[in-house]
Amino acid sequence: MRLSIRQLSGYMCLILAIFFISTASVNAAVRVDGLYEVEVPVSNQARQERKRALRKGLADLITRLTGSVALEEFGQFMDVLDRTSAYVEQYRYHSSINPDAKAGQKPDLVLWVRFNRKAIQKLLRDQQLPLWGSTRPETLIWIAIQNQDNRQLMSADEESSFYRSVLTNARRRGVPVLVPLFDLEDQQNVSVADVWGGFTGVIKSASARYATENILVGRVFPSADGWESRWTLISETDEQHWSGSGKNIDSVVAAGFNGLGDLMASRYALESTYDASQYYLKISAIDSLQAYAKANQYLKNVSAITRFNPVYFAQGNVTYVIEINGTVEGLEQVFRLERRLLVDDEVIPVQPVVQAEEDINKKVLTEETPLIKILDYRLKL
């Protein structure tokens, strides 16, 4: 069958449309790798310098997980920083070559640290601090930089010190970011003047193809005392604005991502509670041992779930008793964001477990045993 050019063009448009629709849910949220790993520059490998770096690394990690920069506000938490080694799982040194270093300059020395996830999460619960899990919404970033009389949009240029600063600060706060392609379509839809002027409508329209929940717009420019920056976070319902200043570009980029990290954590971090609550969770579409293993592995990785126990098995579904820290609304938000458990159309009102403790602890309940469910979820394989 021969196709005309017009028909071929139509098919190509359809394929592209399907592609962007199918990737929309993928781009909405991503799992952040190495969330409990930090890197801290050090001057040497001496014990005192390592102690300082571990302390800073733990403070940076807590900020990444909670969105709380002012750790001294949490009472005895500052004493925790003096016992940092109790939370360290592994550390090592490595050299880092600075692309902007002068000829003959020695590589920087960096301490890499991995903290124990369970110990850190228990610490946050004990201190009643919120916890932001590893699956986080991706943010599309448009940044205009003014240097002398020239303005340009930041692109994914590995040779650019500005771009490297953006990636470093995004990783420091654990915020996944997406840089526009700046292909022909982007060039036609948005200009540096649009970003510099903060024309929200134009920017949102040009960003639609990337299907992210949030858009960060930044302006960076020199000032009499160094550098200034203006930032706007655009979401579906509102806009948030903040600014930063500093002696160098990296400091104003850090201000931008500190603001972004704080706002994201305030939306998605789950509040910790002293007393964990128990609920029933029913998951359908578990029709094989492989699917059952995937469901268990997923529940194990959800930071809001501190304990889960399968208590009822039926054809194609498993009911768990789960113990959570925080609110069930926060847990549902995690499920919506991660999209591994999909809610059915009919929502069942949330109710806590009220059965006797001996029933809850049974491995398998009988068909006659009444179950109080939260939401019926379907496992996405």
C-alpha positions as CSV (number, residue, x, y, z in Angstrom):
1,M,0.0,0.0,0.0
2,R,1.4,3.4,-1.0
3,L,1.0,6.3,1.3
4,S,1.0,9.9,0.2
5,I,3.3,12.5,1.8
6,R,0.3,13.9,3.6
7,Q,-0.6,10.5,5.0
8,L,3.0,9.8,6.1
9,S,3.1,13.2,7.8
10,G,-0.1,12.4,9.6
11,Y,1.2,9.1,10.8
12,M,4.4,10.7,12.0
13,C,2.5,13.3,14.0
14,L,0.4,10.5,15.6
15,I,3.5,8.5,16.5
16,L,5.1,11.6,18.1
17,A,1.9,12.4,20.0
18,I,1.8,8.8,21.3
19,F,5.5,9.1,22.3
20,F,5.0,12.3,24.3
21,I,1.8,11.0,26.0
22,S,3.6,7.8,26.9
23,T,6.6,9.5,28.3
24,A,4.5,12.0,30.3
25,S,4.1,9.7,33.2
26,V,7.7,8.7,33.0
27,N,8.9,12.3,33.2
28,A,6.5,13.2,36.0
29,A,8.6,11.6,38.7
30,V,12.0,9.8,38.8
31,R,13.8,7.8,41.4
32,V,16.8,9.6,42.7
33,D,19.8,7.3,42.9
34,G,22.4,7.7,45.7
35,L,20.0,9.7,47.8
36,Y,21.9,8.7,51.0
37,E,25.3,9.4,49.4
38,V,27.2,12.8,49.8
39,E,30.5,14.2,48.7
40,V,32.4,16.8,50.7
41,P,35.6,18.5,49.6
42,V,38.5,18.0,52.1
43,S,41.9,19.4,52.4
44,N,43.6,16.2,53.7
45,Q,42.8,12.7,55.1
46,A,43.5,13.6,58.7
47,R,41.0,12.4,61.3
48,Q,39.9,15.9,62.4
49,E,39.3,16.9,58.8
50,R,37.3,13.7,58.2
51,K,35.2,14.4,61.3
52,R,34.4,17.9,60.0
53,A,33.5,16.5,56.6
54,L,31.3,13.8,58.0
55,R,29.5,16.3,60.1
56,K,28.9,18.6,57.1
57,G,27.9,15.6,55.0
58,L,25.2,14.5,57.5
59,A,23.9,18.0,57.8
60,D,23.7,18.2,54.0
61,L,21.9,14.8,53.9
62,I,19.3,15.9,56.5
63,T,18.6,19.0,54.5
64,R,18.2,16.9,51.3
65,L,15.7,14.6,53.0
66,T,13.7,17.1,55.0
67,G,14.1,20.5,53.3
68,S,15.1,21.9,56.7
69,V,18.3,24.0,56.5
70,A,18.3,25.4,60.0
71,L,19.1,22.2,61.9
72,E,19.8,24.0,65.1
73,E,16.1,24.6,65.4
74,F,15.6,20.9,66.3
75,G,16.8,20.9,69.9
76,Q,19.2,18.1,70.6
77,F,19.8,17.4,66.9
78,M,23.0,19.3,67.0
79,D,24.4,16.7,69.4
80,V,23.6,14.1,66.7
81,L,26.1,15.8,64.4
82,D,28.8,15.0,67.0
83,R,28.0,11.3,66.6
84,T,28.0,11.3,62.8
85,S,30.1,8.1,62.5
86,A,27.3,6.1,64.1
87,Y,25.3,6.7,60.9
88,V,28.0,6.1,58.3
89,E,27.8,2.9,56.3
90,Q,30.9,3.4,54.1
91,Y,33.3,6.2,53.1
92,R,36.3,6.6,50.8
93,Y,38.4,9.4,49.3
94,H,38.9,10.2,45.6
95,S,40.4,12.9,43.5
96,S,38.2,15.3,41.5
97,I,39.6,17.2,38.5
98,N,38.2,20.7,38.2
99,P,37.8,21.5,34.5
100,D,38.4,25.2,35.3
101,A,41.6,24.6,37.2
102,K,44.7,26.4,36.2
103,A,47.6,24.4,34.5
104,G,49.6,22.5,37.1
105,Q,46.9,22.8,39.8
106,K,46.4,19.6,41.8
107,P,43.1,17.7,41.7
108,D,40.6,18.4,44.5
109,L,40.4,15.8,47.3
110,V,36.8,14.6,48.0
111,L,35.3,12.5,50.7
112,W,32.5,10.3,49.5
113,V,30.1,9.0,52.2
114,R,27.2,6.6,52.2
115,F,24.9,6.9,55.2
116,N,22.8,4.0,56.5
117,R,19.3,4.5,55.2
118,K,17.4,2.8,58.1
119,A,19.4,4.5,60.8
120,I,18.8,7.9,59.2
121,Q,15.1,7.3,58.8
122,K,14.9,6.3,62.4
123,L,16.8,9.4,63.4
124,L,14.3,11.6,61.5
125,R,11.3,9.8,63.2
126,D,12.9,10.3,66.6
127,Q,13.5,14.0,65.9
128,Q,9.9,14.3,64.4
129,L,11.4,15.6,61.2
130,P,9.6,15.1,57.8
131,L,11.0,12.7,55.3
132,W,11.1,13.1,51.5
133,G,11.4,9.7,49.7
134,S,13.6,8.8,46.8
135,T,10.9,9.1,44.1
136,R,10.7,12.9,43.3
137,P,9.0,15.0,40.7
138,E,11.2,16.2,37.9
139,T,11.6,20.0,37.4
140,L,12.2,21.5,34.0
141,I,14.6,24.4,34.2
142,W,14.9,27.5,32.0
143,I,17.7,29.8,33.1
144,A,18.8,33.0,31.4
145,I,22.3,34.3,32.2
146,Q,23.6,37.8,31.6
147,N,27.3,38.3,31.1
148,Q,28.4,41.8,30.2
149,D,25.9,42.9,27.5
150,N,25.1,39.4,26.3
151,R,22.2,37.2,27.5
152,Q,21.8,33.5,26.7
153,L,19.9,30.5,27.8
154,M,21.6,27.8,29.7
155,S,21.9,24.5,27.8
156,A,23.3,21.1,28.7
157,D,26.9,22.0,27.9
158,E,29.3,19.8,29.8
159,E,32.1,22.4,29.2
160,S,30.1,25.1,30.9
161,S,31.0,25.8,34.5
162,F,27.5,27.3,35.0
163,Y,25.8,24.1,33.9
164,R,28.1,22.0,36.2
165,S,27.2,24.3,39.1
166,V,23.5,23.7,38.3
167,L,23.9,19.9,38.3
168,T,26.0,20.0,41.5
169,N,23.5,22.1,43.4
170,A,20.5,20.0,42.1
171,R,22.2,16.8,43.3
172,R,23.1,18.5,46.7
173,R,19.4,19.1,47.3
174,G,18.3,15.8,45.7
175,V,16.1,17.6,43.2
176,P,15.9,15.9,39.8
177,V,16.0,18.4,36.9
178,L,15.5,18.3,33.2
179,V,17.2,20.7,30.8
180,P,15.3,21.6,27.6
181,L,16.6,20.1,24.3
182,F,16.9,23.5,22.7
183,D,16.1,21.9,19.4
184,L,14.3,23.6,16.5
185,E,10.9,23.3,18.3
186,D,12.2,25.0,21.5
187,Q,13.9,27.7,19.5
188,Q,10.7,28.5,17.7
189,N,8.6,28.5,20.9
190,V,10.7,30.3,23.5
191,S,13.5,32.9,23.4
192,V,15.9,34.3,25.9
193,A,13.7,37.4,26.1
194,D,10.8,35.3,27.1
195,V,12.7,33.7,30.0
196,W,14.3,37.0,31.0
197,G,11.0,38.7,31.0
198,G,9.3,35.9,32.9
199,F,6.5,35.5,30.4
200,T,4.8,32.6,32.1
201,G,2.3,31.8,29.4
202,V,4.9,31.4,26.7
203,I,7.2,29.3,29.0
204,K,4.4,27.0,30.1
205,S,3.3,26.4,26.5
206,A,6.9,25.7,25.4
207,S,7.3,23.3,28.4
208,A,4.2,21.2,27.8
209,R,6.1,18.7,25.6
210,Y,8.3,17.8,28.6
211,A,5.4,16.8,30.8
212,T,7.0,17.8,34.1
213,E,4.9,18.9,37.1
214,N,7.1,21.9,37.8
215,I,9.0,24.5,35.9
216,L,11.9,26.6,37.3
217,V,12.7,29.9,35.7
218,G,15.8,31.7,36.6
219,R,17.6,35.0,35.8
220,V,21.3,35.4,36.8
221,F,23.1,38.6,36.3
222,P,26.2,40.5,37.7
223,S,25.8,43.3,40.3
224,A,28.0,45.8,42.0
225,D,28.8,43.3,44.8
226,G,29.0,40.2,42.8
227,W,26.0,38.3,41.3
228,E,22.2,38.4,41.7
229,S,19.5,35.9,40.8
230,R,15.7,35.9,40.5
231,W,13.7,32.6,40.6
232,T,10.2,31.5,39.8
233,L,8.7,28.1,40.4
234,I,5.7,27.5,38.1
235,S,3.3,24.7,39.0
236,E,-0.2,23.8,37.8
237,T,-1.9,25.9,40.5
238,D,0.4,28.7,41.5
239,E,3.8,30.5,41.2
240,Q,6.5,31.0,43.9
241,H,9.2,33.6,43.8
242,W,12.5,34.1,45.6
243,S,15.9,35.7,45.0
244,G,19.6,35.3,45.8
245,S,22.8,37.2,45.9
246,G,26.5,36.3,46.4
247,K,30.1,36.9,45.5
248,N,30.1,34.4,42.7
249,I,27.8,32.6,40.3
250,D,27.8,29.3,42.3
251,S,26.4,31.1,45.4
252,V,23.4,32.4,43.5
253,V,22.8,29.1,41.8
254,A,22.9,27.5,45.3
255,A,20.3,30.0,46.4
256,G,18.0,29.0,43.5
257,F,18.2,25.3,44.3
258,N,17.9,25.9,48.0
259,G,14.6,27.6,47.3
260,L,13.5,24.8,44.9
261,G,14.5,22.1,47.4
262,D,12.7,23.8,50.3
263,L,9.5,24.2,48.2
264,M,9.5,20.6,46.9
265,A,10.2,19.2,50.4
266,S,7.3,21.3,51.9
267,R,5.0,19.7,49.3
268,Y,6.2,16.1,49.3
269,A,8.0,15.3,52.5
270,L,5.9,13.2,54.9
271,E,5.6,14.3,58.5
272,S,7.0,11.9,61.0
273,T,5.0,10.8,64.1
274,Y,5.9,9.1,67.3
275,D,3.1,6.6,67.1
276,A,2.9,4.6,63.9
277,S,-0.6,3.9,62.6
278,Q,-1.8,0.6,61.0
279,Y,-4.0,0.3,57.9
280,Y,-5.1,-2.4,55.5
281,L,-3.8,-2.1,51.9
282,K,-5.3,-4.4,49.2
283,I,-3.3,-4.8,46.0
284,S,-4.8,-6.5,43.0
285,A,-3.2,-7.9,39.8
286,I,-0.8,-10.0,41.8
287,D,-1.2,-13.2,39.7
288,S,2.2,-14.7,40.0
289,L,5.1,-15.2,42.4
290,Q,7.1,-12.6,40.4
291,A,4.3,-10.0,40.8
292,Y,4.1,-10.8,44.5
293,A,7.8,-10.3,44.9
294,K,7.6,-7.0,43.0
295,A,4.9,-5.8,45.3
296,N,6.8,-6.7,48.4
297,Q,10.0,-5.1,47.1
298,Y,8.1,-1.9,46.3
299,L,6.5,-1.7,49.7
300,K,9.9,-2.3,51.3
301,N,11.3,0.8,49.4
302,V,8.4,3.1,50.4
303,S,10.0,5.2,53.1
304,A,6.6,6.1,54.7
305,I,5.9,2.3,55.3
306,T,7.8,1.1,58.4
307,R,6.4,-2.4,58.4
308,F,4.1,-4.5,56.3
309,N,2.6,-8.0,56.6
310,P,0.6,-10.0,54.1
311,V,-2.5,-11.3,56.0
312,Y,-5.0,-12.3,53.3
313,F,-4.5,-14.0,50.0
314,A,-7.2,-14.3,47.3
315,Q,-7.1,-15.0,43.6
316,G,-5.2,-12.2,42.0
317,N,-4.8,-10.0,45.1
318,V,-3.1,-9.7,48.5
319,T,-4.1,-7.7,51.5
320,Y,-1.4,-6.3,53.8
321,V,-1.5,-4.8,57.2
322,I,0.9,-1.8,56.8
323,E,2.4,0.4,59.5
324,I,3.1,3.9,58.5
325,N,4.7,7.0,59.9
326,G,2.8,10.2,59.0
327,T,-0.6,10.5,57.5
328,V,-2.4,8.1,55.1
329,E,-3.0,11.1,52.8
330,G,0.8,11.5,52.6
331,L,1.1,7.8,51.7
332,E,-1.5,8.1,49.0
333,Q,0.4,11.1,47.6
334,V,3.5,8.9,47.3
335,F,1.6,6.2,45.5
336,R,0.2,8.8,43.0
337,L,3.7,10.2,42.4
338,E,5.5,6.9,41.9
339,R,2.7,5.3,39.9
340,R,3.7,1.7,40.8
341,L,0.3,1.2,42.5
342,L,-2.6,2.5,40.5
343,V,-5.9,3.4,42.2
344,D,-9.1,2.0,40.9
345,D,-11.9,4.3,39.9
346,E,-14.0,3.5,43.0
347,V,-12.3,4.9,46.1
348,I,-13.0,3.3,49.4
349,P,-12.9,5.6,52.5
350,V,-9.8,5.3,54.6
351,Q,-10.2,3.6,57.9
352,P,-7.6,2.5,60.5
353,V,-7.3,-1.1,61.6
354,V,-9.7,-1.9,64.4
355,Q,-9.5,-5.7,64.6
356,A,-8.1,-7.5,67.5
357,E,-4.3,-7.8,67.6
358,E,-4.4,-11.6,67.4
359,D,-6.2,-11.3,64.1
360,I,-3.8,-8.8,62.7
361,N,-0.8,-11.0,63.5
362,K,-2.2,-14.0,61.7
363,K,-0.4,-14.9,58.5
364,V,-3.6,-15.9,56.7
365,L,-7.1,-14.9,57.6
366,T,-10.2,-16.8,56.7
367,E,-12.7,-15.8,54.0
368,E,-15.2,-14.8,56.7
369,T,-12.8,-12.5,58.5
370,P,-14.0,-8.9,57.8
371,L,-11.3,-6.6,56.4
372,I,-11.4,-2.8,56.7
373,K,-9.6,-1.6,53.6
374,I,-8.1,1.8,52.7
375,L,-7.9,2.0,48.9
376,D,-8.0,-0.8,46.4
377,Y,-4.8,-0.5,44.4
378,R,-3.7,-2.3,41.2
379,L,0.0,-3.3,40.8
380,K,1.6,-1.9,37.7
381,L,4.0,-4.5,36.3
